[in-house]
Amino acid sequence: MKYKVIITLLMLMFVGSVGNAQSFRDNNNKLLGKVESDGTVRNANNMKLGKIFDDGTIRDNNNMKVGTIGKDGTIRDRNNMRLGTVSSDGTVRDNNNMRLGTISSDGAVRNNNNMRIGTASGINVRYAAVLFFFDLL
């Protein structure tokens, strides 16, 4: 269940390219969802889940704030509590500076044991990391 929530959050953080929806997949290449060019997030069944806004605010389908991602890579929950960071090289750390995993420039998402857990090609590294590693819902 937690994995599905994290994947859902990944969909919320994913920034789509102009005019096209971009998709992300699990480690078995199964489609998990997509993000439309306006930031609308949909699951694999095309159901609207929420939206990511230009200022980094993430809102669910009921327009409730679920978290934020700062331009500096700081991840915060709905109460503005710091959860962790994502560095420019794709390293994801929790609030205690413990390494959780990485997102590479080719979109491979790996856990702390270097096992591939999904792909996020074309997704902003910070946004992809938030959704694979932090449970903001």
N, C-alpha and C positions, 0 to 999 in steps of 0.2 A: 504494500500500500504506500509506504513512504517513497519508494522508487517512482510510483505513478505521480505522487504529489510533486516530487522534484522535477520530473519530466514536464509536468504541467507548468511549473514555474519557469522552466527553460523556455517553453513556448511563450510565456508572458514576457520574458526578457529579450527574446530574439527580435532583431530589427530586420525587417524585410527590405528587399531592394525595390526601387521605384518601379511601379507598374507590374510587379510580379510577386507572387507569394513564394516564400522560401520554406523548405521543409527541413526537418531534422529526424534522425533515425536512431534506433537503439543498436546494440552491438550485433544483432541478427539482421540488420538492414530493414527492420520493420518500421514503417512510417508511424511516427508518434504525433505529428501535427505540423502546422504551418503558421507563418505569420504573414499577413497581407501588408502591402505597401503603406497602409495608413496605421500600422501597428496593431490591428485586430488579430487576436490569437484564436486559432481554431484547432480542435483535436482532429484525429484521423478520420472521424465521422463527420467532419465539417461543422461541428457544434461550436458556437462562440463561447470562449472561456474567459476572455478579458481583453485588456489592452495595455500596451507599453507606450508611455508618452515621452516626448522629446526631452523633458526635464529629468527623466530617469524614474519617474513615479510609475509604479505598477498597480493597476486596479483590476479587480476581478469582474465577473459579469454583472455583479450587483453594484458596481462602481465603488466598492469598498477598497481602500488602500491596503495593499498586502506587503509593500516594502518599497525600497528605493535602491538604486545603484548610482553612486556618484561618479563624476567624471574622473576622479582620482582612483576609482576602483573600490571604494569603501561600500560595503553592503550593510544595509540597515533593515530592520523589521518594521512592521506597521507602527510600533511605538518609538521609533527612531533609535532603538538599541543597536549598537554596532555588533554585527555577526561575524565579520571577517573582511578580507580584502582579496582582490585579484590584481596581480602585478601586470605590467605591460608585456612581460614575457609569457604570460598565461599561467603562472603559478598561483594556485588557490590556497589561501591560509585561513584558518579560523581565527576567532578573536584572541586566542592564546598563542598565535603565531605558529601553530602546528600545521604542517603541510597536509592538505587534503587530496591534492591531485593537480593535474595540468590540462590545459587545452592548447594543442599545438596549432601552428599557423595553417596547417592543412585541414584543421577541423576535428582531428582525433581527440576524443575526451578520454583521459586515463585517470584511474584512481591512484591512491598513494602507493599501491603495489605495482604500479605501471601496467595494470591490466586495462585494456580498452573496454570502455563501458558504453560508448556511443559515438556518434558523429554530429558535428555542428558546422559543416562547411558553409562559409559565407556569413556566419553569425559573428557578431562582435564578440571577441574573446571574453570580455568581462560579463556580458549578458549570458553567454553560454555557460560560463562557470557558475554563475549564480544559480542557474536552474538545475544544473546537474548536482551541485554540492550543498545548496542551502535550501531548507524547507521553510519557505515564507508563507505558506498557506495554512 
